Amino acid sequence: MLVNLNDLLPDAAASDYSVPCFNVFGYEDARAVVEAAEEVGKAVILACNKDVVDFYGVETAAAMFLNLAHNSSVPVCLHLDHTYEEDIVYRALKAGFSSVMFDGSQLTLEENIARTKKVVDVAHALGASVEGEIGSVPYEEGRDHIKSIYTEPEDAARFAEESGVDCVAISVGNIHRLTEPTCTIDFGRLDRIASEVSVPLVIHGSSGIRDEDMLKLKQSRVSKFNIGTCLRQALGHNLRGYMNDEPQKFDRIYFMQKQCRTLSKKRFATLSYYLKIESPT
């Protein structure tokens, strides 16, 4: 069933668990995520980033993933990830996305608030949720123009209050697109933000966070983790291995069926970890 972030995150923020948000890049990995969520009987968030929107177009992406969400036996939120242009956000809402992220993190605080509030007004009128970002989570690669700015607690509080967003992505040492868990999380800063911001908090760049820090973050007001790089690695490495093992095969569906089965098993383990307060097995 299709839901938005307001159906999922407030309870998570008030409890000792978080909801995983998986960046998916096609039907096969999205299907694997939903099947894994159904295996554990928990809600999940499918996220489309800029690369997906640029490649498929936001309307095609919506049609492909909404079918999975509507037919799932567990709650599934279809979320538009980091988007800097309001026109794409509005197209996504019209196409059926149940949640969007307007990323004004590269703007001044005042402009971020003003532009995000306009998006919030439209999205809420359509029954969709909105995520914003204050501070700026940097990228290890691929987005050189994105700044690295730690979130200031007082700015986060003002942004959440005046923009009306449903959740806030924060920068506390997390980094996008790390291939190894090498982030150093500033938990003191996180605690100060959590004490001043009433809406749920979001962490991007979860592939770069150590397991022990993930466990601590889940027990804070962090209610959503964005996970992408480690799953892209799994898909790419597995697919390469399958094709190298059977060089005489060339049918795309043959390889993607094998990949989907493998990803479902891997994501089952990953989902179980992110959804529960326990060490990964």
C-alpha positions in Angstrom: 0.0 0.0 0.0 1.2 3.5 -0.8 1.9 5.8 2.2 3.8 9.0 2.9 6.5 9.8 5.4 3.9 11.1 8.0 2.5 7.6 8.2 5.9 6.2 9.1 8.4 8.6 10.7 6.7 10.2 13.8 6.4 6.8 15.5 10.0 5.9 14.5 11.3 9.2 15.9 9.6 8.5 19.2 10.8 4.9 19.4 14.1 3.1 19.1 13.9 2.1 15.5 14.2 3.8 12.1 12.7 3.3 8.6 15.1 2.5 5.8 15.0 4.6 2.6 16.6 2.7 -0.3 17.8 4.5 -3.3 16.6 2.3 -6.2 17.7 2.7 -9.8 15.4 0.3 -11.7 12.5 -2.2 -11.4 14.7 -5.1 -10.4 16.3 -3.6 -7.3 13.0 -1.8 -6.3 11.2 -5.2 -6.5 13.9 -6.8 -4.4 13.5 -4.1 -1.7 9.7 -4.5 -1.6 9.9 -8.3 -1.4 12.4 -8.0 1.4 10.2 -5.6 3.3 7.3 -8.1 2.9 9.5 -10.9 4.2 10.0 -9.0 7.5 6.6 -7.4 7.5 7.8 -3.9 7.8 7.3 -0.6 6.0 10.0 0.7 3.6 10.7 3.8 1.5 11.7 3.6 -2.2 13.7 6.7 -3.2 14.4 8.1 -6.7 17.5 10.3 -6.9 18.6 12.8 -9.6 20.3 10.1 -11.7 17.0 8.1 -11.9 14.9 11.2 -12.7 17.4 12.4 -15.4 17.5 8.9 -17.0 13.9 7.8 -16.9 12.0 11.0 -16.4 10.0 11.6 -13.3 6.8 10.4 -14.8 8.2 7.1 -16.0 9.9 6.5 -12.7 6.6 7.1 -10.9 4.7 4.7 -13.1 7.3 1.9 -12.6 7.6 2.2 -8.8 4.0 3.1 -7.9 2.9 -0.3 -9.2 5.1 -2.0 -6.7 3.9 0.2 -3.9 0.2 -0.1 -4.6 0.5 -3.9 -4.8 2.7 -4.4 -1.7 1.3 -6.1 1.4 3.3 -3.7 3.6 3.4 0.2 3.6 5.6 1.6 0.9 6.4 5.3 0.5 7.6 6.5 -2.9 9.9 9.4 -2.2 11.7 11.8 -4.6 15.2 12.3 -3.2 17.4 15.5 -3.4 15.7 17.8 -5.9 16.7 21.4 -6.4 14.1 22.5 -9.0 10.5 23.1 -7.9 9.1 22.2 -11.4 10.4 18.7 -11.1 9.0 18.4 -7.6 5.6 19.5 -8.8 5.8 17.0 -11.8 6.6 14.2 -9.3 3.6 15.1 -7.1 1.3 15.2 -10.2 2.7 11.8 -11.3 1.8 10.2 -7.9 4.9 10.4 -5.7 3.7 10.3 -2.1 6.7 12.2 -0.7 9.3 14.7 -2.0 12.5 16.3 -0.9 13.1 19.9 -1.9 16.8 20.4 -1.3 17.5 24.0 -0.6 20.7 23.3 1.4 22.9 25.3 -1.0 20.7 28.4 -0.5 20.8 30.9 2.3 18.7 30.0 5.3 16.0 32.6 4.4 15.7 31.4 0.8 15.7 27.8 1.8 12.8 28.4 4.2 10.8 30.5 1.7 11.2 28.1 -1.2 10.7 25.0 0.9 7.5 26.5 2.4 6.0 26.9 -1.1 6.7 23.3 -1.9 5.2 22.2 1.5 2.0 24.1 0.7 1.5 22.4 -2.6 2.5 18.9 -1.4 0.3 19.0 1.7 -2.6 20.0 -0.4 -2.1 16.9 -2.4 -1.6 14.6 0.6 2.1 14.2 0.2 4.9 14.7 2.7 8.0 16.9 2.3 11.6 16.5 3.5 14.0 19.4 3.6 17.7 19.8 4.4 19.5 22.3 6.6 23.3 22.3 6.7 24.8 20.5 3.8 25.8 16.8 3.6 28.8 16.5 1.2 29.4 13.9 -1.5 32.5 11.7 -1.7 32.2 11.8 -5.5 29.8 13.0 -8.2 28.5 16.2 -6.8 31.5 18.5 -6.5 29.4 21.6 -6.2 27.7 20.5 -3.0 29.1 22.2 0.1 30.0 20.5 3.4 28.3 22.4 6.2 27.5 21.1 9.6 23.9 21.7 10.7 23.5 24.4 13.4 20.8 23.4 15.9 19.2 26.9 16.0 19.1 27.0 12.2 17.5 23.6 12.1 14.8 24.6 14.6 14.0 27.8 12.7 13.9 25.9 9.4 11.6 23.2 10.6 9.2 25.7 12.3 9.0 28.3 9.5 9.0 26.0 6.4 6.5 23.4 7.8 8.5 20.4 6.5 7.6 17.0 7.8 11.2 15.9 8.5 14.7 17.4 8.3 17.9 16.0 6.8 20.9 17.0 8.9 24.7 17.1 8.5 26.5 15.7 11.5 29.6 14.1 9.9 27.7 11.9 7.4 28.9 11.8 3.8 27.1 10.7 0.6 28.6 7.9 -1.5 31.3 6.5 0.7 32.2 3.0 -0.2 33.5 2.2 3.3 32.1 3.1 6.7 34.6 5.8 7.7 32.3 8.7 8.9 32.8 10.3 12.3 29.4 11.2 13.6 29.2 14.3 15.9 26.7 12.9 18.5 26.9 16.0 20.6 25.7 18.1 17.7 23.0 15.6 17.0 21.8 15.7 20.6 21.5 19.5 20.4 19.6 19.4 17.2 17.3 16.8 18.5 16.5 18.9 21.6 15.5 21.9 19.5 13.7 20.3 16.5 10.3 18.7 17.0 10.0 17.0 13.6 11.7 13.6 12.7 15.4 13.7 11.7 16.9 12.1 8.6 20.4 10.8 8.0 21.8 10.6 4.4 24.9 8.7 3.5 24.2 5.7 5.7 26.6 3.4 3.7 29.5 5.4 5.2 28.4 5.0 8.9 29.8 2.3 11.2 27.5 -0.3 12.6 27.9 0.8 16.2 27.0 4.4 15.2 24.0 3.2 13.3 22.7 1.5 16.4 23.2 4.7 18.4 21.6 6.9 15.8 18.5 4.7 15.6 17.9 5.3 19.3 17.9 9.1 18.8 15.2 11.1 17.0 16.7 9.9 13.7 13.7 8.2 12.0 14.9 7.6 8.4 18.2 6.4 7.0 19.0 6.9 3.2 20.9 3.9 1.9 22.3 3.7 -1.6 25.9 3.1 -2.3 26.3 -0.3 -0.5 23.3 -1.6 -2.6 24.7 -0.2 -5.8 27.9 -2.0 -5.0 26.1 -5.3 -4.4 24.2 -5.1 -7.6 27.2 -4.1 -9.7 29.6 -6.7 -8.3 27.0 -9.5 -8.4 26.0 -8.7 -11.9 29.6 -8.6 -13.1 30.3 -11.9 -11.4 27.2 -13.6 -13.1 28.2 -12.4 -16.5 31.8 -13.4 -16.1 30.8 -16.9 -14.9 28.6 -17.4 -18.0 30.1 -15.5 -20.9 28.1 -17.4 -23.4 24.8 -16.0 -22.0 23.6 -12.6 -23.2 19.9 -12.3 -22.3 19.4 -9.3 -20.0 16.3 -10.9 -18.3 18.3 -14.0 -17.5 20.9 -12.1 -15.5 18.5 -9.7 -13.9 16.3 -12.5 -12.6 19.4 -14.0 -10.9 20.3 -10.6 -9.6 16.9 -9.9 -8.2 16.8 -13.2 -6.3 20.3 -12.5 -4.8 19.4 -8.9 -3.9 16.2 -10.0 -2.2 18.2 -12.2 0.1 20.8 -9.6 0.8 18.2 -6.9 1.3 16.4 -9.2 3.7 19.4 -9.2 5.9 20.0 -5.5 5.5 16.4 -4.6 6.2 16.4 -6.8 9.3 19.4 -4.9 10.6 18.1 -1.4 9.9 14.7 -2.0 11.3 15.7 -3.6 14.6 18.0 -2.6 17.4 20.4 -5.4 17.1 23.9 -6.1 15.8 24.0 -7.3 12.1 24.6 -11.1 11.7 
